[in-house]
Amino acid sequence: MADGGMRRAFIGSFTAAGGPGVLMAAVDAHDGSLAVLGGVNGVPDPSYLALAPDGGTLYAVSETADGTVAAYRVTGGAPEPVGKPVPVGSGPTHLSVFDGHVLTADYGSGSVSVVPLRPDGTLAPASGVLRHTGSGPHTPRQQGPHAHHVQPDPSGRWAVSVDLGTDSVRVCTLTGGRLDLHREVALRPGSGPRHLAFHPGGDRAYVVNELSPTITVCRWDAADGTLRPLTETPVLPGAPDGDAYPSGIVVSPDGRFVWTAVRGEDVLCVLAVEGEGLRLVATVPCGGHWPRALAEAGGFLYVANERSGDVTWFRLDPDTGLPRRAGSVRVPAASCVVVA
């Protein structure tokens, strides 16, 4: 949260489709509404964002064939670029901050890149690349590895990457600016895992699958870096009418609910946490078209609707987990929203 207690939102977009680049907005704590403060458009397709732990620096991938990661100061009224973008793998789709480094999931090259952070939060040259190997049964999406997500686990000991092309999750250690594979965990062939979110209790992980609209519930043991798939739950009440591609996934701060979004069906899916499983509660319209990413903050759920070009927010019922649409702001080709 910014100085003085003001909550902020950061929005990424696809500039190749008319997006404005990276925007910063003020968040009204009462009604969840967003008011854009300023933006910057200097890096192509800044599709995913991550905020430094101190809240002063924002990092963005450039989801292009010649992928890069860029840094911005966000202590004023608009993001301010600092330093030069640093080359990473091809087509990066996700990034996170882990132990003094930025990690990027490089979809095109099927790799995870490691970029050290200098003491002032700026980016040093990449120090390592972990290349994934393998494939899956779904053609053409799984002819090779496609890293789609990477983040630290809740204990801060492990880096966990999700690969859509190989139907697997990799658990890694980070030492001396280099990732080393600790364990690779296979998920159901053809499921196409996209993103992962941990339960606040730290003992479960939820993997949303893009190629089959489901969530795989896994048991997570941080002591030895073990991920064990338990169950797989559909996120739609029946067979999809057409294209149905799940995207982002969020777990409520109290651990009672999981939310995901499904592109094509254009819905938000509400699932209740029941023991070591999930139960689909309801689906509701996402407020736009092609919901690409989600964020939860202060009792509101924010949705970046890429093809309708907006970020829509929903008030969350704390008892049922159901979202109720509260408003939206126009952002062409919106791809990501981060609220802090």
Secondary structure, DSSP 8 states (H G I E B T S, - for coil): --GGG-EEEEEEE-GGGT--SEEEEEE-TTT--EEEEEEE--SS---EEEE-TTSSEEEEEE-SSS-EEEEEE-SSSS-EE-S--EE-SSSEEEEEEETTEEEEEETTTTEEEEEEB-TTS-B----EEEE-----SSTTTTSS--EEEEEE-TTSS-EEEEETTTTEEEEEEEETTEEEEEEEEE--TT--EEEEEE-TTSSEEEEEETTTTEEEEEEEETTTTEEEEEEEEESSSSS-SS--EEEEEEE-TTSSEEEEEEETTTEEEEEEEETTEEEEEEEEE-SSSSEEEEEEETTEEEEEETTTTEEEEEEE-TTT--EEEEEEEE-TTEEEEEE-
